[in-house]
Amino acid sequence: MKEKVNPIIYIVFISLLLDLLAFTMILPLLPSLLEYYKSNDSIGLYEWLSDKVKYFQEFVGAPEKFNSVLFGGFLGSMFSFLQFIASPIVGGISDVVGRKRMMIICLVGIMLSYILWALSTNFAIFILARFLGGISKGNVSLSMAIITDVSSMKTRGVGMALIGIAFSLGFILGPVIGALFSVWAKSRTGEWFVVPALFAALLALSDLIYFVTYFKETLPPERRAKSIWKSLENAYALINLRDLFRFSMVTDLKPSNLKQLQLLGSVYFVYLFIYSGLEFTITFLTHHVFSYSSMEQGWMFFFIGLTMAAIQGGYVRRVPQDKTKSVAIHGLWLIIPSFICVGLARERNLLIAGLLLFAISTAMVVPCMMTMASQYGSEHQKGTVMGIFR
């Protein structure tokens, strides 16, 4: 008899989808946003930071016309660095105080970051908005911990695949929505980003109300870790690179299982190191090389997300537990030709081929490796495991 999937997993899926729709709206707008602040930053912060970037541009020998790419890359790295700090800490604290409370804190922070974005008449406020958004992004690792709480070994793969589908749908619809709003707003006001930012804030508010209304705590007091102070005392270990790669905070694993988890974490790190480089800079590449507008970039993300959703929904979620490693390995191999195609692309067909392979690889690797990681750790340490892994 087939085991049923816990309804909480679908609640997490909808919550994460609303979050990712708002999050991905900004992706096709970043090149245009940086051009806006270059011309309209009243306090001169953009110009000052841009001058600092020039030192790196000259060091690596990049053409001056690509300064905005380097600048955008540094902004993306700041956001991801804050996620890196927040995710394991949020996961660890949630093991003590429960998932719902920490998720609500994250969702409130995300909503406030979009409100700040709407108010960002100068570049300093925009950076502050990205800072708040990055440090509030522990909701993704919390979603994975929640799915781990309520799923068995048989249904966990379905839950992780649903997270992948939420990412795919976010990439399908979010960038197109953002691009549509920016095109509409540009014809009506100079500060064209206000409309997409406010819509992202509305989505975040809807997510918060939905989660508070329908989500029921998945980690009851009797299954929680006992001391929040111990979690805070161990905060250094949660952001220390050496301890992170060793999964030092996970204390209840056999040495052989810990070694397997460490290897899995290292492989996932290398994959994300490569993956995130393309994910964030692809909009700048298409802007400079192919002269894509925000609308064309929105449709590009639509294509990537649709491919990911089709692979995850039609194939990955049906992968049996004993086949997840094999599927992940095949996905890892695909990233090599995908980057070769994108790197060499000077005409659209080769670019599309590279992005197709990129989307298929992501659809296979991420949910399968998440499923593999979720098998490690006791109930009261699942949040720690998934927070560090994410």
C-alpha positions as CSV (number, residue, x, y, z in Angstrom):
1,M,0.0,0.0,0.0
2,K,1.4,3.4,-1.0
3,E,2.2,5.7,1.9
4,K,0.4,9.1,1.8
5,V,2.2,12.4,1.8
6,N,1.6,14.5,4.8
7,P,-0.6,17.6,4.0
8,I,1.9,19.9,5.8
9,I,4.3,19.3,2.9
10,Y,1.8,20.9,0.5
11,I,1.4,23.9,2.8
12,V,5.2,24.4,2.8
13,F,5.2,24.0,-1.0
14,I,2.6,26.8,-1.4
15,S,4.4,29.1,1.1
16,L,7.7,28.5,-0.6
17,L,6.2,29.2,-4.0
18,L,4.8,32.5,-2.9
19,D,8.2,33.4,-1.4
20,L,10.1,32.4,-4.6
21,L,7.7,34.3,-6.9
22,A,8.6,37.4,-5.0
23,F,12.3,36.6,-4.8
24,T,12.8,35.9,-8.5
25,M,11.0,39.0,-9.7
26,I,14.2,41.1,-9.2
27,L,16.4,38.8,-11.3
28,P,15.8,40.2,-14.8
29,L,15.7,43.8,-13.3
30,L,19.2,43.8,-11.8
31,P,21.1,45.2,-14.8
32,S,18.5,48.0,-15.3
33,L,18.5,48.7,-11.5
34,L,22.2,49.2,-11.4
35,E,22.0,51.5,-14.4
36,Y,19.3,53.5,-12.6
37,Y,21.3,53.9,-9.4
38,K,24.4,54.8,-11.5
39,S,22.5,57.8,-12.8
40,N,20.2,58.6,-9.9
41,D,22.1,57.8,-6.6
42,S,21.8,61.1,-4.7
43,I,24.3,60.2,-2.0
44,G,27.1,59.0,-4.2
45,L,27.5,55.6,-2.6
46,Y,27.1,53.8,-6.0
47,E,30.0,55.8,-7.5
48,W,32.2,55.2,-4.4
49,L,31.6,51.5,-4.5
50,S,32.1,51.4,-8.2
51,D,35.5,52.9,-7.8
52,K,36.4,50.2,-5.4
53,V,35.3,47.6,-7.9
54,K,37.6,49.1,-10.5
55,Y,40.6,47.8,-8.5
56,F,39.4,44.3,-8.9
57,Q,38.5,44.9,-12.6
58,E,42.0,46.1,-13.3
59,F,43.5,43.2,-11.2
60,V,41.7,40.5,-13.3
61,G,42.1,42.4,-16.5
62,A,38.3,42.6,-17.3
63,P,37.1,45.2,-19.8
64,E,35.8,48.4,-18.2
65,K,32.4,47.9,-19.8
66,F,31.9,44.8,-17.6
67,N,32.2,46.8,-14.3
68,S,28.5,46.5,-13.8
69,V,28.8,42.7,-14.0
70,L,31.5,42.7,-11.3
71,F,29.5,45.1,-9.2
72,G,26.4,43.0,-9.5
73,G,28.4,39.9,-8.6
74,F,29.6,41.5,-5.4
75,L,26.0,42.5,-4.5
76,G,24.9,38.9,-5.2
77,S,27.7,37.6,-3.1
78,M,26.7,39.8,-0.2
79,F,23.1,38.4,-0.3
80,S,24.4,34.8,-0.4
81,F,26.9,35.4,2.4
82,L,24.1,36.6,4.6
83,Q,22.1,33.5,3.7
84,F,25.2,31.4,4.6
85,I,25.3,33.0,8.1
86,A,21.6,32.9,8.7
87,S,20.5,29.4,7.4
88,P,22.3,27.1,9.8
89,I,21.7,29.4,12.8
90,V,18.0,29.6,12.0
91,G,17.9,25.9,11.6
92,G,19.7,25.2,14.8
93,I,17.5,27.6,16.8
94,S,14.4,26.1,15.3
95,D,15.4,22.7,16.7
96,V,15.0,24.3,20.1
97,V,12.0,26.7,19.8
98,G,10.1,25.1,17.0
99,R,9.8,25.6,13.2
100,K,6.8,27.9,13.1
101,R,8.2,30.7,15.3
102,M,11.4,31.0,13.3
103,M,9.6,30.8,10.0
104,I,7.4,33.7,10.9
105,I,10.4,35.8,11.9
106,C,12.0,35.0,8.5
107,L,8.9,35.8,6.5
108,V,8.4,39.1,8.3
109,G,12.0,40.1,7.5
110,I,11.6,39.2,3.9
111,M,8.4,41.3,3.6
112,L,10.1,44.3,5.2
113,S,13.0,43.9,2.7
114,Y,10.7,44.4,-0.2
115,I,9.1,47.4,1.4
116,L,12.6,48.9,1.8
117,W,13.2,48.1,-1.9
118,A,10.1,50.1,-2.8
119,L,11.4,53.0,-0.8
120,S,15.0,52.8,-2.1
121,T,15.3,56.2,-3.7
122,N,19.0,55.9,-3.2
123,F,21.5,53.1,-3.4
124,A,22.1,52.8,0.4
125,I,18.5,51.9,1.0
126,F,18.6,49.3,-1.8
127,I,21.7,47.7,-0.2
128,L,19.9,47.7,3.2
129,A,16.9,46.0,1.6
130,R,19.2,43.3,0.1
131,F,20.9,42.9,3.5
132,L,17.7,42.4,5.3
133,G,16.4,40.0,2.6
134,G,19.6,37.9,2.7
135,I,19.7,37.6,6.5
136,S,16.0,36.6,6.5
137,K,16.4,33.8,3.9
138,G,16.6,31.0,6.4
139,N,13.0,30.1,5.4
140,V,14.3,27.8,2.6
141,S,16.3,25.6,5.0
142,L,13.5,25.7,7.5
143,S,11.1,24.4,4.7
144,M,13.4,21.4,4.2
145,A,13.6,20.7,7.9
146,I,9.8,20.8,8.1
147,I,9.5,18.3,5.3
148,T,12.0,16.1,7.1
149,D,9.9,16.4,10.3
150,V,6.7,15.1,8.7
151,S,8.0,12.6,6.1
152,S,9.2,9.1,6.1
153,M,12.1,7.7,4.1
154,K,9.6,6.7,1.4
155,T,7.8,10.1,1.1
156,R,10.9,12.4,1.7
157,G,11.9,12.3,-1.9
158,V,8.5,13.6,-2.9
159,G,8.8,16.4,-0.4
160,M,12.2,17.5,-1.6
161,A,11.0,17.2,-5.2
162,L,8.1,19.6,-4.4
163,I,10.7,22.1,-3.1
164,G,12.5,21.8,-6.4
165,I,9.2,22.3,-8.2
166,A,8.5,25.4,-6.2
167,F,11.9,26.8,-7.3
168,S,11.1,25.9,-10.9
169,L,7.7,27.6,-10.8
170,G,9.2,30.6,-9.1
171,F,11.7,30.9,-12.0
172,I,8.9,30.4,-14.5
173,L,6.6,33.1,-13.3
174,G,8.5,35.4,-11.0
175,P,10.9,37.0,-13.5
176,V,8.2,37.4,-16.1
177,I,5.9,39.1,-13.5
178,G,8.8,41.4,-12.5
179,A,9.6,42.2,-16.1
180,L,6.0,42.9,-17.0
181,F,5.6,45.3,-14.1
182,S,8.8,47.1,-14.9
183,V,7.8,47.6,-18.5
184,W,4.4,48.9,-17.4
185,A,5.9,51.2,-14.7
186,K,8.7,52.6,-16.9
187,S,6.1,54.3,-19.1
188,R,4.5,56.0,-16.1
189,T,7.1,57.0,-13.6
190,G,10.9,57.5,-13.2
191,E,11.2,55.2,-10.2
192,W,9.9,52.2,-12.2
193,F,11.1,49.7,-9.7
194,V,8.5,50.7,-7.0
195,V,5.6,48.8,-8.6
196,P,7.4,45.4,-8.9
197,A,8.8,45.9,-5.3
198,L,5.4,46.6,-3.9
199,F,3.9,43.6,-5.7
200,A,6.8,41.4,-4.2
201,A,5.9,42.9,-0.7
202,L,2.2,41.9,-1.3
203,L,3.2,38.4,-2.2
204,A,5.4,38.2,1.0
205,L,2.4,39.5,3.1
206,S,0.2,36.8,1.5
207,D,2.8,34.2,2.3
208,L,3.0,35.3,5.9
209,I,-0.8,35.3,6.4
210,Y,-1.1,31.9,4.7
211,F,1.6,30.3,6.8
212,V,0.3,31.7,10.1
213,T,-3.2,30.5,9.3
214,Y,-2.6,27.0,8.0
215,F,0.7,25.8,9.3
216,K,0.7,23.6,12.4
217,E,4.0,23.1,14.3
218,T,5.8,19.9,13.2
219,L,8.4,19.8,16.0
220,P,6.5,19.3,19.3
221,P,8.3,20.2,22.6
222,E,9.2,16.6,23.5
223,R,11.2,16.2,20.2
224,R,13.1,19.4,20.5
225,A,16.7,20.0,21.5
226,K,16.7,21.2,25.1
227,S,18.9,24.3,25.4
228,I,18.7,27.4,23.3
229,W,21.7,28.8,25.1
230,K,23.7,25.9,23.8
231,S,22.6,26.7,20.3
232,L,23.7,30.3,20.8
233,E,27.0,29.2,22.3
234,N,27.7,27.1,19.3
235,A,26.8,29.9,16.8
236,Y,30.5,30.2,15.9
237,A,30.6,26.6,14.9
238,L,27.6,27.1,12.7
239,I,29.4,29.8,10.6
240,N,33.0,28.5,10.9
241,L,34.0,27.0,7.5
242,R,36.0,24.2,9.0
243,D,33.3,23.1,11.4
244,L,30.6,23.5,8.7
245,F,32.3,21.2,6.2
246,R,32.9,18.7,9.0
247,F,29.2,19.0,10.2
248,S,30.7,19.3,13.7
249,M,27.3,20.4,15.1
250,V,25.8,17.0,14.2
251,T,26.7,14.9,17.2
252,D,24.7,11.7,16.9
253,L,26.0,10.1,13.8
254,K,28.2,7.1,13.4
255,P,31.7,8.0,12.1
256,S,31.0,6.2,8.8
257,N,27.7,8.1,8.3
258,L,29.4,11.4,9.3
259,K,32.1,10.9,6.7
260,Q,29.4,10.2,4.0
261,L,27.6,13.4,5.0
262,Q,30.8,15.4,4.9
263,L,31.5,14.1,1.4
264,L,28.0,14.9,0.2
265,G,28.3,18.4,1.6
266,S,31.6,19.0,-0.2
267,V,30.2,17.8,-3.5
268,Y,27.1,20.0,-3.1
269,F,29.3,23.0,-2.2
270,V,31.3,22.6,-5.4
271,Y,28.1,22.2,-7.5
272,L,26.6,25.3,-6.0
273,F,29.8,27.3,-6.4
274,I,29.6,26.6,-10.1
275,Y,25.8,26.9,-10.4
276,S,25.4,30.2,-8.6
277,G,28.1,31.8,-10.8
278,L,25.9,31.3,-13.8
279,E,22.6,31.9,-12.0
280,F,23.5,35.4,-10.9
281,T,25.5,36.6,-13.9
282,I,23.4,35.2,-16.7
283,T,21.3,38.4,-16.8
284,F,24.4,40.5,-17.3
285,L,25.7,38.1,-20.0
286,T,22.5,38.3,-22.0
287,H,22.3,42.1,-21.4
288,H,25.9,42.8,-22.7
289,V,26.3,40.0,-25.3
290,F,22.8,39.6,-26.7
291,S,21.3,43.0,-25.7
292,Y,18.3,41.3,-23.9
293,S,15.7,43.6,-22.4
294,S,14.2,42.9,-19.0
295,M,11.2,41.3,-20.8
296,E,13.4,39.0,-22.8
297,Q,15.3,38.0,-19.7
298,G,12.0,37.3,-18.0
299,W,11.1,34.9,-20.8
300,M,14.6,33.3,-20.5
301,F,13.9,32.5,-16.9
302,F,10.5,31.2,-17.9
303,F,12.2,28.8,-20.2
304,I,14.6,27.6,-17.5
305,G,11.9,27.2,-14.9
306,L,9.5,25.4,-17.2
307,T,12.2,22.9,-18.1
308,M,13.1,22.4,-14.4
309,A,9.4,21.9,-13.4
310,A,8.8,19.4,-16.2
311,I,11.8,17.3,-15.2
312,Q,11.1,17.5,-11.5
313,G,7.4,17.0,-11.7
314,G,7.5,14.3,-14.4
315,Y,10.6,12.4,-13.5
316,V,12.5,13.3,-10.3
317,R,9.6,13.0,-7.9
318,R,9.1,9.4,-9.0
319,V,12.7,8.4,-8.5
320,P,12.9,5.6,-5.9
321,Q,15.0,6.1,-2.8
322,D,17.8,3.7,-4.0
323,K,18.2,5.6,-7.3
324,T,18.6,9.2,-6.0
325,K,22.4,9.0,-5.9
326,S,22.6,7.8,-9.5
327,V,20.3,10.5,-10.7
328,A,22.3,13.2,-8.9
329,I,25.5,11.9,-10.5
330,H,24.1,12.1,-14.0
331,G,22.9,15.6,-13.2
332,L,26.4,16.6,-12.1
333,W,27.9,15.4,-15.4
334,L,25.4,17.6,-17.4
335,I,26.7,20.8,-15.8
336,I,30.0,20.5,-17.8
337,P,28.6,20.7,-21.4
338,S,26.0,23.3,-20.2
339,F,28.7,25.7,-19.2
340,I,30.8,25.1,-22.3
341,C,27.7,26.0,-24.5
342,V,26.9,29.1,-22.5
343,G,30.6,30.2,-22.4
344,L,31.0,29.9,-26.2
345,A,27.6,31.2,-27.2
346,R,27.6,34.1,-29.6
347,E,24.3,33.2,-31.2
348,R,21.1,32.3,-29.4
349,N,20.7,28.6,-30.4
350,L,23.9,27.6,-28.6
351,L,22.9,29.8,-25.6
352,I,19.5,28.0,-25.4
353,A,21.2,24.6,-25.6
354,G,23.4,25.5,-22.7
355,L,20.6,26.8,-20.6
356,L,18.5,23.7,-21.4
357,L,21.3,21.4,-20.1
358,F,21.7,23.8,-17.1
359,A,18.0,23.5,-16.2
360,I,18.0,19.7,-16.5
361,S,21.1,19.4,-14.4
362,T,19.6,21.6,-11.6
363,A,16.3,19.7,-11.7
364,M,18.2,16.4,-11.1
365,V,20.9,17.4,-8.7
366,V,19.3,19.7,-6.1
367,P,16.2,17.6,-5.0
368,C,18.2,14.3,-5.1
369,M,21.1,15.6,-3.0
370,M,18.6,17.2,-0.6
371,T,16.9,13.9,-0.2
372,M,20.2,12.2,0.4
373,A,21.2,14.8,3.1
374,S,17.8,14.5,4.9
375,Q,18.5,10.9,5.7
376,Y,21.2,11.9,8.3
377,G,20.7,13.0,11.9
378,S,18.2,12.3,14.6
379,E,14.8,14.0,14.8
380,H,16.0,16.9,17.0
381,Q,19.0,17.6,14.7
382,K,17.3,17.5,11.3
383,G,17.1,21.3,11.2
384,T,20.8,21.6,11.9
385,V,21.7,19.1,9.2
386,M,19.6,20.7,6.6
387,G,20.5,24.3,7.6
388,I,24.3,23.5,7.3
389,F,23.7,21.6,4.0
390,R,21.6,24.4,2.5
